[in-house]
């Protein structure tokens, strides 16, 4: 078992430390978190069911350790902006926000077409209600209603899929799938 942990340390210690340092300013705290991560890996490696998921599993442990650090120190983590260029195969820079964004893509695609179109136009193309009204040939109140219904559907899908943890400002700082496999997310059982 020790040789396995040694191999994991050799492969992951440097990138995991970089991941932590991007989120924690203090060098000593980052080193402490790294040590906590590898203690958790050592203590829980026997519970890893699918060795193919070790990469995501390790970064989930790191993300949770960072969240615990901020909780213990009553510090708020900096929120990470969504990066549309991150693919499923990129190095795991998957924060809660990025993972949820990936799920949202599947959820938006599962909306009825008229609500999907309204969400895409208002949230991603940033069209005003007036511009949407002209584009869709609808009244402004009809557009407003459609966007609100689409948002409500997305919220219900999100809350049905995951349990969320929020900071004092209402920003998502962590989440957990309610079921083993999310029907909307590409990433399963992380």
N, C-alpha and C positions, 0 to 999 in steps of 0.2 A: 504494500500500500504506500509506503514511504517513497518508493521510486516513482509511483504514479503522481503523487503530490509534487515531487521534485520536477517531473516533466511539465506538470501544469504550471508550476512556478516559473520555470524557464520560458515557457511559451506565453504566459499571460501577465506576469508581474509588471513588465514594462508598459504594455498598452493599457492595462487596468489602472496603473498609477497615473498615466497621462489622462485617462478618462476622469479620474478622481480630481486631479489637479486643475482641470478645466472648470470644476464645479466648487472647489474648496480653495480659497486663497492661501491659507496658512500651510506651509510646507510640512511642519511637524504633524499637524492634524491630518493632512493627506496621507502621510506615512502611517499614522495610527489607523486610519480607516483601511488602508491597504492590508495591514496586518490583521485587522478584524475580518476582512473579506476572506483572507486565506485560512484563518482559523475556522470560519464557517464552512468553507469549501472542504477542509480536512474533516470536520465533524459530520458533514452531510453528504460526502461523496458517495457513500454506500446507498443513499436514497435516490441518486440520479438514475432514472429509469431508462433514458435514451441517451447514450453517449454522443450521438450526433447533435444533441442540443446543448452540449456542455458550454459552448461559446455564449449562447443567450442566457444560460443558467448562471454563469459566472457574472455576467454584466447585470443581471437582475439582482444578484446578491450585492454587487457594488452599488447599484442604484438605491437599494433598500438601506444599505449602510450609510450612504450620504444623507438620505432622508432622516435616518435615526440621529445622525450627527447634528443636523439642523434642529430637530426636535429637542434634543438634549441641551443644546446651546441657545435655544430660543432665537435662532437666526433664521431669516427667510432665505431660501435658496433663490438664486437668480433664475428667472424663467427663461427657457431656451426658445428662440424663435423657430418656427417650423421651416424646414428646408425642403423645398419641393424636389430637389435634385438627389435626395438620399434614396437609394434603392434598397430592396430587400437583401442584396448581396454586399452592401457596403459594410465596413467595419462597424461594429455595434456602437453606434452613437445614438442608440434608441432611448430617448427619454420617454417619460410618460406621455408628454405632448406629442412626440413623433409617432409613438405607437398608436395613440388614439386617433391621430390624423390619418394613419393608414386604415384604421377601422372605419373612420368616417367616410372615406372614399367608397368603401363597399356599401355602407349604409345609404349614401346619397344615390348610388347606382340602383339600389333596391326601392327607392321612392317611386310612387306613381309618376309618370312622365311629366305631368304638368307641375308637380311640386319640385321634382328634380330640376326642371328648367328654371323655375323661380329661384331656387336656392343658388344654382350656378350663376345666374345673371346678377343676383343681388350680392352674394357673398364673395364670388370669385372674379366676376367681371366688374364688380363695384358700380353697377348701373343704379342710377337714382330711381325712385318709384315712378317719376314722370317718364324717364327714358324707357323703363320697362313697360309702362302703360302704352307708349307709342309702339314699341317693338312687338308687343303681344296683342295689340289691338283691344285692350281691356281698359276699364276705368281704373283710376288710381286706387280707389278703395278695394277693387277686386284684386289688384296686384298686391296690396298690403295684406289682405286676407290670405292670399295664396302663400305668400312668404311666411306669414305667421303660422299657418297650418303645416307648412313644410318643416319649419324649425321645431314645431311641437312634435312632429313625427320623428325627427332626428333625435330629439331629447329622449323620447320614449324608447327608441331603439338603443341609445347609449345606456340609459339607466336599466334597461332590460338585460343588456350584455354585461355590464361591469358595475362594480362597487367602487366609488371614487372617494378620495381623500383630498380635501381642499385646505389651502392656507387661509389666513385671516381675511384676505382680500377676495376669496372665492376662486382663486386660481387652482387648477388641478396640480397636486404635487405627487400623487401616486394613484394607482388604480389596481384592481385585481378582477380577473374574469370571474363571473358568477358560476360559469360552467366550464368544463375542461376544454371544449372546442367552441369558439365563437363562430357563428355562421357568417358573420360579416368580415372578420379579420382573416388575413392571409396567414398571420403568425398564430400558430396554435399552441396552447398549453405552455406558455413561457414560464 
